């Protein structure tokens, strides 16, 4: 097994926090890892920055109805993974910015929950082949998380009103073009697929096709990890 891979049951943090833009992003990006950590005893939290109000191409769908539905889907998906709590920041889709206001809210959450591990999107990844551009919300949230983790959360002079300083030991960046660690999710691949199936507003009715797609993508990472199924990350250990 490559030195950058983590076998099932290894390295589960006491507290983990996944911070993403949209309600289905954690399941897509790191659902297997969160489920593995939760099954190993981690207290897993998820922070969603945007409401998901633009997650439909149907102009007849009311934004407030879509927000309500997507929150319900996220809560259901989180329950499948073993997530303890969701934390909602409430920004409209497309309007989240890496501002001092957002960083302050993230620092306050980091200092409140005091996670050993944080998972977030890699903002440096923009072009995926010739057909997919990484969503701007993902990039803005990724940069805000990086800035909140280091140096802000660990330095008491940043946002002193946000609580006692806290240093994050491990920052896992998902959706990266430069992975250097792979988490074995062979035991939790079914939980990942089941959690994604909860997001029917985005993926329609799940079924076997969804499970097949989830397995195929995890197999690609698994080949590099020396595991059947895996999720890939760029791992940073802030100083």
C-alpha positions in Angstrom: 0.0 0.0 0.0 1.4 3.4 -0.9 2.8 5.5 1.9 0.2 8.2 1.2 -2.8 5.9 1.7 -4.7 5.3 4.9 -6.1 1.8 5.6 -9.5 1.5 7.1 -9.6 2.3 10.8 -6.4 4.3 10.8 -6.0 7.9 11.8 -9.6 8.7 12.8 -9.7 12.2 14.4 -11.5 12.8 17.6 -13.4 15.7 16.0 -13.7 16.4 12.3 -15.3 19.3 10.4 -16.1 19.3 6.7 -16.7 22.7 5.2 -18.3 23.0 1.8 -20.3 25.3 -0.4 -23.5 23.4 -1.3 -25.7 20.9 0.6 -24.6 17.8 -1.5 -20.9 18.7 -1.7 -19.7 16.8 1.4 -21.3 13.5 0.2 -19.8 13.9 -3.3 -16.3 14.9 -2.1 -15.7 13.0 1.1 -18.7 11.0 2.1 -16.8 7.7 2.4 -14.1 9.3 4.6 -16.7 11.0 6.9 -18.6 7.7 7.3 -15.3 5.9 8.0 -14.3 8.4 10.6 -17.8 8.4 12.2 -17.8 4.6 12.4 -14.4 4.7 14.1 -15.7 7.0 16.8 -15.1 10.5 15.4 -17.4 13.3 16.2 -18.2 14.5 12.6 -19.6 18.0 11.9 -20.5 19.5 8.5 -20.7 23.2 7.7 -22.6 24.3 4.6 -21.9 27.8 3.5 -24.6 28.3 0.7 -28.3 27.6 0.8 -28.4 25.7 -2.5 -31.1 28.1 -3.7 -29.9 27.9 -7.3 -29.6 24.2 -7.5 -32.3 23.8 -10.2 -32.8 24.8 -13.8 -36.5 24.9 -13.5 -37.7 28.5 -13.2 -41.0 27.4 -11.7 -39.3 26.0 -8.5 -39.4 28.6 -5.7 -36.0 29.3 -4.2 -37.4 29.0 -0.6 -38.9 25.6 -1.4 -35.6 24.4 -2.9 -33.6 25.6 0.1 -36.0 23.8 2.5 -35.8 20.6 0.5 -32.0 20.7 0.1 -31.6 21.1 3.8 -33.8 18.1 4.5 -31.8 16.1 1.9 -28.5 17.1 3.5 -29.7 16.2 7.0 -30.9 12.8 5.7 -27.6 12.2 3.9 -25.6 13.2 7.0 -27.6 10.8 9.1 -26.5 8.0 6.8 -22.9 9.0 7.2 -23.0 9.4 11.0 -22.7 13.2 11.0 -23.4 14.6 14.4 -24.5 18.1 13.3 -24.9 20.4 10.3 -23.9 24.1 10.6 -25.6 26.4 8.1 -24.2 29.8 7.1 -27.0 30.8 4.8 -25.2 32.5 1.9 -27.1 32.5 -1.5 -25.5 30.4 -4.2 -23.1 32.5 -6.2 -22.7 35.2 -3.6 -20.3 33.7 -1.1 -17.0 35.5 -0.9 -13.7 35.0 0.9 -14.3 38.0 3.1 -13.3 38.9 6.6 -16.9 38.3 7.6 -16.9 34.7 6.3 -13.5 34.0 7.7 -14.6 35.3 11.1 -17.6 33.0 11.1 -15.4 30.0 10.1 -12.8 30.8 12.8 -15.6 31.0 15.4 -16.8 27.6 14.4 -13.3 26.1 14.3 -12.7 27.5 17.8 -16.0 26.2 19.1 -15.7 22.7 17.7 -11.9 22.4 17.9 -11.5 19.8 15.2 -8.3 17.8 14.7 -9.1 17.4 11.0 -10.8 19.8 8.6 -12.0 18.7 5.1 -12.7 21.3 2.4 -12.5 21.8 -1.4 -9.1 22.5 -3.0 -9.5 26.1 -4.4 -6.5 25.7 -6.7 -8.3 23.2 -8.9 -10.1 25.0 -11.6 -10.0 23.0 -14.9 -11.0 19.3 -14.8 -10.3 18.1 -18.4 -12.0 20.0 -21.2 -15.6 19.8 -19.9 -15.8 20.9 -16.3 -14.9 24.2 -14.6 -14.8 24.0 -10.8 -17.7 26.1 -9.3 -16.8 29.5 -8.1 -18.5 28.9 -4.8 -16.2 25.9 -4.2 -13.1 28.0 -4.9 -14.3 30.9 -2.7 -15.1 28.5 0.2 -11.8 26.6 -0.2 -9.8 29.8 0.0 -11.8 31.0 3.0 -11.2 27.7 4.8 -7.5 27.8 4.1 -7.3 31.4 5.4 -9.4 30.6 8.5 -7.3 27.5 9.4 -4.0 29.2 9.0 -3.2 31.5 10.4 -6.4 32.9 11.7 -7.9 30.2 14.0 -4.5 29.4 15.6 -3.6 33.1 16.3 -5.5 34.7 19.1 -4.9 38.2 17.6 -7.2 37.2 14.7 -10.9 37.6 15.6 -10.3 37.7 19.3 -14.0 37.8 20.0 -14.4 34.4 18.3 -13.1 32.3 21.2 -9.8 30.7 22.3 -7.3 30.0 19.5 -7.3 26.5 18.0 -4.7 24.9 15.8 -6.0 22.4 13.2 -3.7 19.4 12.8 -4.7 18.2 9.4 -6.4 19.9 6.4 -7.7 17.5 3.8 -8.4 19.2 0.4 -10.8 17.3 -1.8 -11.4 17.6 -5.6 -7.7 18.3 -6.0 -5.5 17.9 -9.0 -2.5 17.1 -6.8 -3.6 14.3 -4.4 -1.0 13.0 -2.0 -3.1 10.9 0.4 -5.9 8.4 -0.2 -8.4 7.2 2.3 -9.6 3.6 2.0 -13.4 3.7 1.9 -14.0 0.1 1.0 -16.0 -0.4 4.1 -18.1 2.7 3.7 -18.7 2.9 -0.1 -22.3 1.8 0.3 -22.9 4.5 2.9 -21.5 7.1 0.5 -23.8 5.9 -2.3 -26.8 5.9 0.1 -26.1 9.4 1.4 -25.9 10.7 -2.2 -29.2 9.0 -3.0 -30.8 11.3 -0.4 -30.1 14.3 -2.7 -32.9 13.5 -5.1 -33.3 17.2 -6.1 -29.9 17.1 -7.6 -29.5 13.4 -8.7 -33.0 12.3 -9.3 -34.0 8.9 -8.0 -30.8 7.0 -7.1 -30.9 3.3 -7.7 -28.2 1.1 -9.2 -26.9 3.6 -11.7 -25.9 5.9 -8.9 -24.2 3.2 -6.9 -22.3 2.2 -10.1 -21.1 5.7 -10.7 -20.0 6.1 -7.1 -18.1 2.8 -7.2 -16.4 3.6 -10.5 -15.1 6.9 -9.3 -13.9 5.4 -6.0 -12.2 2.6 -7.9 -10.1 5.1 -9.8 -8.7 6.5 -6.5 -8.5 3.0 -5.1 -6.1 1.9 -7.8 -3.6 4.6 -6.6 -4.2 3.8 -2.9 -3.9 0.0 -3.2 -7.4 -0.4 -2.0 -10.7 -1.4 -3.7 -12.3 2.0 -3.1 -10.7 5.2 -1.9 -11.1 9.0 -1.8 -8.2 11.3 -2.7 -7.0 14.4 -1.0 -4.2 16.9 -0.8 -3.1 16.8 2.9 -1.7 19.9 4.6 -0.5 19.9 8.2 -0.6 23.6 9.2 2.2 24.9 11.5 
